[in-house]
Amino acid sequence: MARRAAGGAPLSARAAAASPPPPRPPRRAPRPCPLLPPLLLLLGAARAGALEVQRRFPSPTPTNNFALDGAAGTVYLAAVNRLYQLSGANLSLEAEAAVGPVADSPLCHAPQLPQASCEHPRRLTDNYNKILQLDPGQGLVVACGSIYQGFCQLRRRGNISAVAVRFPPAAPPAEPVTVFPSMLNVAANHPNASTVGLVLPPAAGSGGSRLLVGATYTGYGSAFFPRNRSLEDHRFENTPEIAIRSLDARGDLAKLFTFDLNPSDDNILKIKQGAKEQHKLGFVRAFLHPPEPPPGAPSYAYLALNSEARAGDKESQARSLLARICLPRGAGGDAKKLTESYIQLGLQCAGGAGRGDLYSRLVSVFPARELLFAVFERPQGSPAARATPAALCAFRFADVQAAIRAARNACFVEPAPDVVAVLDSVVQGTGPACERKRNIQLQPEQLDCGAAHLQHPLSILQPLKATPVFRAPGLSSVAVASVSNYTVVFLGTVSGRLLKINLNESMQVVSRRAVTVAYGEPVHHVMQFDPADPGYLYLMTSHQMARVKVAACAVHTTCGDCVGAADAYCGWCALETRCTLQQDCANSSQRHFWTSASEGPSRCPTMTVLPAEIDVHQEYSGMILQISGSLPSLSGMEMACDYGNNIRTVARVPGPAFDHQIAYCNLLPRDQFPLFPPHQDHVIVEMSVRVNGRNIVRADFTIYNCSRVGQVYPHTACTSCLSAQWPCFWCAQQHACVSNQSRCEASPNPMNPQDCPQILPSALAPMPTGSSQSIPVHLANAAFQGAALECSFGPEEVFEAIWVNESTVHCNQVVLHTTQKSQVFPLSLQLKGQPARFLDSPDPMTVEVYNCAMGSPDCSQCLGREDLGHLCVWSDGCRLRGPLQPLPGTCPAPEIRTIEPLSGPLDGGTLLTIRGRNLGRRLSDVAHGVWVGSVACEPLANRYTVSEEIVCATGPAPGPFSDVVTVNASKEGKSRERFSYVLPLVQFLEPDKGPKAGGTRIIIHGSDLHVGSELQVLVNDTEPCTELVRTEASITCTVPEGALPAPVPVCVRFERRGCVRSNLTFQYMQNPVITAISPRRSPVSGGRTITVAGERFHMVQNVSMAVHHIGREPTLCKVLNSTLITCPSPGALSNASAPVDFFINGRAYADEAAVAEELLDPDEARRGSRFRLDYLPDPQFSTAKREKWIKHHPGEPLTLVIHKEQDSLGLESHEYRIKIGQVACDIQIVSDRVIHCSVNESLGTAEGQLPITIQVGNFNQTIATLQLGGSETAIIVSIVICSVLLLLSVVALFVFCTKSRRAERYWQKTLLQMEEMESQIREEIRKGFAELQTDMTDLTKELNRSQGIPFLEYKHFVTRTFFPKCSSLYEERYVLPSQTLNSQGSCPVQETHPLLGEWKIPESCRPNMEEGISLFSSLLNNKHFLIVFVHALEQQKDFAVRDRCSLASLLTIALHGKLEYYTGIMKELLVDLIDASAAKNPKLMLRRTESVVEKMLTNWMSICMYSCLRETVGEPFFLLLCAIKQQINKGSIDAITGKARYTLNEEWLLRENIEAKPRNLNVSFQGCGMDSLSVRAMDTDTLTQVKEKILEAFCKNVPYSQWPRAEDVDLEWFASSTQSYILRDLDDTSVVEDGRKKLNTLAHYKIPEGASLAMSLTDKKDNTLGRVKDLDTEKYFHLVLPTDELAEPKKSHRQSHRKKVLPEIYLTRLLSTKGTLQKFLDDLFKAILSIREDKPPLAVKYFFDFLEEQAEKRGISDPDTLHIWKTNSLPLRFWVNILKNPQFVFDIDKTDHIDACLSVIAQAFIDACSISDLQLGKDSPTNKLLYAKEIPEYRKIVQRYYKQIHDMTPLSEQEMNAHLAEESRKYQNEFNTNVAMAEIYKYAKRYRTQIMTALEANPTARRTQLQHKFEQVVALMEDNIYECYSEA
């Protein structure tokens, strides 16, 4: 896939604006990980409906391009100055390379051009990547940048940090390569100029790939290049716009990057120099289509590009073009010139609304199988650019092919000038116009690809047209996939969002979703699907690489949601009941298992239950389930019906069926029926069909109970029973509802609700409280006349009912009471004696009872109750009217107490509220009786309250006046207050403009604005202005949101009448924009001033800042000017990174670019905040000496030195506030760790003590208290008194006090020194650990992404472990010869161990010897012979321990292929050894290696534990070794004595305080696969030590045996451009001290920080010195002179002073080193003493069980003995051996110093495995004391390990044999067993007589005649072996 530069994409603005980061040493490029805020990564994954951002990788610099390597699962990412190699699955960093900034000038040729010089100054220039392409065939990554005129590099696929092919070659080969500018100037040389590249398959007959490049002409620096008409010497400005270049890196490098064919200008398309400005091409993408054509089928390279508008021509629009170039067909096809087949046609994406709906600029393309999808945008400046600036169109490749054929036909067969034209602006064109070719029949290939004799290149004049499929603002990229019947289109936007739209077959949008990838960061125009898993999409934003899952199906939890979402990727997995991608659903390829979106929700599984309603009293045999929808046949599956609560019954399907299946299910048992809810006669049960443990489809059925109807509806029992939805029947006689009619007695029973006996309601007059009345009740259907009934008026009020006739009863002498004004009692009839059984009352009948004495405080209210039927009369209060009392008379006149409001507008409409007494009995009394002066006020019926309140609407008045309010209700009453009619006036408003988001508080000024009852302020005539506050002269309100930035009218309206006449307008403006906030870090307490930058802040009235999730209360901000706001950061609950929200004028600030995306939910756009704050811990301060009290004398100057803990807040000096009491301390100096401040004014002494307080934001810390001394007088008086006391004191007392004080001072001083020392040690450990942790983290990452840990192969591990005594000889002779690199830099061939090589014997002797060795081998494979053989040898006194170990190892090699047999022999020999030990002291068994079997056990353990060593222990062990080496190298190391500042071993401790300063050196060395690195050394290092550190840095990924040696290389220092020095340990400049020469160091040569050194292989080795550590200490020294005072009686003053310091004080460095390495040691011990569940230690379990079994047989029950046996057999026999000898496992350099440190660690391990208590004291060796505190904890781990082994499942002999056989098979044929046999035979020959005697004495051997077979072997071998060996 092709790429284009950052400039062409919408990323350019940000990329161009980004300032280049400072240059960094190339050794360790910056990791992006520290840039990640704690949110990560972690990144919670962003998810939005149908998309999920799975992984992100942030780039510190703007991104440019990316490429995918599907086969390797790798992503290559190119950013400004950086190349990254990421793992495809999780985007973790695997490798990186720094490629900028570099010193460059656009006016200079590339420095790689040998013949070009440049006089123009070069400046540091950022490198913008232009091309990033993968060439898998050659294993290359092509990376081209903007520097050096568009220079390209060929980097290694799989390791982007390495350059695969150097071009131009750095070292000249046999023939020098001539380099021309055209070979170097490949890409565009400007950050914003577009470039695309495409790797083409090799042309016919050529060896390598080719590179198609399209680059935009920039003219950058062209005026300064001299003109040169040579065809070979193309300046960049003569570089063609389109070219095909050679990319054959394996062939002739002289042709690399040249134009592919000869002559060179034939394979280019270059626009003529004069026409370049008019034809400026902007390239979008290059791609192949079809990407992988079938053999013989054509394949084309396409270029998508824009031909920019002509400069200065406003009418000319950009043209979107698609150009096509033919590639050779198959192996035999001829390669054509580029211009022969080049043809371009326009692409037009336009709607039907004319030119205004034309999208003319191409943004992004994506080729699908048959369609080309393209995103277009409208050129900036056109009127509709804001509404719909971008659109998606689709073009058919078939239409492109047809158009090209028709165009060539119209050019050469039937010329048509309006169809096609020859491009006359191209240098290589044939020009000038099309012409008919007579007598030539064009072949199909010529129609497709042209020919040399036809005019070329061509341009089709009519564009290919398409209408937009989809429109949206700000689209920037497209990617397309075909899924099922859908086309899924992914669209990136400039605001950092990814849209997903699903198109049906008609190209109509059926669904859309969106997710934010990186808020505010444009998405790059190229997106690609993961080649290995198309379910993921890779995309790039301006600063991030993202891996997005194409569908988050899991968010849909139901089938309807899943299928209804119309997401082509998602479907319903029926048997798993989840929404998945098709590949994630089992058996999804079969029908009915997976329901896709195209099938629709109607295909979702559904179920119907028969019967759907179940009577609780009836028995049911089972239930029928009708299952429909997309489900596979359930026949034969494990099924059940699930009722919830773990209740299930059996279900079954009679036979296979689809779509409509029938199942049978048992009903749940009756005792498990769910309870009926209260007040309900049924319960709904949810039932699911459970298949294979999952509920796949559900349905509801109902259980009902007719007998509950009467309980639920007691007052309508019969009616409810007969109208229930269940089949219920009413039994009149029993007054019960039943489900079975046969249970009713024979009396007639109603069948319909209308036939039920029921009360017919009738209206009853209200009853006075306490009166007695009979109430008639009418009945219907009363078929039970004469039944005893009662009248119920509630639970307590029951009266007798008397039948009057068959349809009427009387409630007799009913007396009801109430203490309320009025109370309603329900009336019902119930069967006497059965209180819960009522006659039906479908319409409830009620009786109202009233009490005149309650609720009527005045006459009008009392008499007004007559309208309610209450017979009340007013007589000194409201009373019940008697039967003989007259009708009530009139009431007193109305009394008006208050009126409000007191004024209103002339237009009337004011709602006037009048409150008082006797304001009428009813509304009609006052309907026309309310007046304001002479103006009527109309009462509102719904607001009238009898007697108490009238609300009326005032009428219009002719003019302003004021008068009282009159109420006339038969009598007249007047108000004391006056109501005024006034004319309100509106004058102006302020402010008159504000943001269209709303929220602006405006003030409208005028007069009489407080009048009336209702006020409205309308903006734009419709939208109300809210939060109104008014006074007489002003109205204040909040403006609503506006639609557009435009002026709108503001209307002030009283009483909803008309607008007050005025010309008020409010101008809506564009919203304020926030562009940046700084700083972006805050202390967790908050209060730090955050500066907010942006535009249009002059409209902001108030602004606040809030933090999501962890923030405390929002803070109020301050507007400084129109572009700046300052906000105190809110406090936070924890240290984390959180998004920040701003509220401007009370409205949440939202980025308009995101909200403008009309297809998104605006709320969702608002939720994502673009800005974040990182909360860090509050800073911590202390005084310089951490004291809490500071004494100060007034009048003296006061300067405070305050210590600050290291933090990452980056606080400025003005952010600190230091106070002493209330006096500010002026800050003078602020550094990272120290603050200096001083007080100039005098401090008040009244208080005597003043707190010293530091404030940072909201954080306050009191660090100390200042204690003020007294005045001068007080001091003088004190002195006098003290003098008198001293004179009077006894001399003895004086002496005593003096001595005491001295002792105390000395003690205090000593304590202080101890504390300082302890503090220093603690600080040194902390710093050392932090540095080491950083270095080891880098090392771990390098291990993971390089060749890894340098494990030795198994065969070398075995030979080194089995033959350790020969290991040093073995290393020198066989593995580690002195490395002298040959001219090619490779190492000489290594010799091999005899057991690993050929059996070297003369051919003449071979047959007999092979036969003899074969016979001897069969003897050794006889158990009886071998045991006798071993015992016979061990009984010989001259058979030494070394011989025993050698024999055991040779036997192990010889029997390596039969480990089961070997194990059996070992066990038998061990049993003999145990028998021998048990008789003496069993605890001493296996303690040493003195017998054959003990060495055999060692070897057996080594073989069995090798996999554990390699897979589990190897990495922590290697990291520990690296950590020890790193820590030792952190300080000075004496090159001669080997003693170092940092060590674990006291004997190797440098007991001097020699300060060493680090030096970072820039070293170049052509070796080990790298060019140059920054290497850290110490200034006290000798030059040999520096060389070793350089070699380690360069060769860290190479095994040590392949390193050059320090004596094989020279080190040269370039002090200046003209001076250089060869650096050596000893030379003429070496210093002589006390008669000894001092070795030269970096400090001796005064080599500065950052010096440039070059290391090269020396021609002849300098052997004058030999190894430094072997030098004579009498003649030479490095750091320390010998300290023997007898030998050196005269010392210089400096040395004698140094000698005063106790050397033991430096023992604390042992603690420092130990503390720094502790974590790595813990990790190692944990790895050794832990059990992996996936790979348990079978051999250990087997052997420990064997030991326990042997102990039990011999009655050994002492657990200590068993512990010792186990410890001697595994930890001490194997692990200690490995810990002391890492060279057995790794190909590394084990120095003597590392060996000494490892011996301390091994001792700690031995102590941990011991069971005896350590008796340690002050005289104990430090090697044991150092880890004494940790030993008890380690012992617990050892015991736990033994217990875990004991608890493992025992292994049978068969299992162990299988395991051993597998180990044998794994490493078969690794060793030459014949050599081992021959060596064993030498022992057999040597002790031949003793062996024969032992065989004859053994009955079994005699019986099997083993002695005769042994004699045959001897006879066969004896005549040959010595003779042959002597010849060999």
Disulfide bonds with the S-S distance in Angstrom:
Cys108-Cys118 1.64
Cys144-Cys152 1.96
Cys326-Cys449 2.01
Cys349-Cys393 1.99
Cys411-Cys434 1.91
Cys553-Cys570 2.10
Cys559-Cys604 1.98
Cys562-Cys579 2.06
Cys573-Cys585 2.01
Cys641-Cys665 2.05
Cys706-Cys728 1.92
Cys718-Cys756 1.85
Cys721-Cys737 1.98
Cys731-Cys744 1.69
Cys791-Cys811 1.94
Cys852-Cys872 1.92
Cys859-Cys891 1.82
Cys862-Cys878 1.95
Cys937-Cys952 2.01
Cys1025-Cys1037 2.12
Cys1051-Cys1059 1.93
Cys1117-Cys1127 2.08
Cys1225-Cys1237 2.09
Cys1405-Cys1924 1.89
Cys1568-Cys1595 2.16
